[in-house]
Amino acid sequence: MAKGQKETIAPFGNRCPRVLQRSINHFHPTNNGTRILFFNTVREPLTETAIASLFRRITKKANIPKLHVHLLCHTFAANYLLRIN
């Protein structure tokens, strides 16, 4: 879900569903019967707070003060659209 509780669709290649399903089935833990796609070192679901904290550390280490997740999303989308046209 994206901003404003709107569903976001992320396109991916033909092999991606099979590889992702294999990874989830073999390597990812479950939480209340649901497989966890992103998890921490103790195999618990990764929270938004944890992702934000991780991103702050990466930003600081890379010494790019204005870098933020939203900028990466826009950069990816713009480059993706440039490549498919």
Secondary structure, DSSP 4 states (H G I P E B T S, - for coil): -BGGGB-------SSHHHHHHHHHHHH--EETTEE-SSB-TTS-BPPHHHHHHHHHHHHHHHT-TT--HHHHHHHHHHHHHHHH-
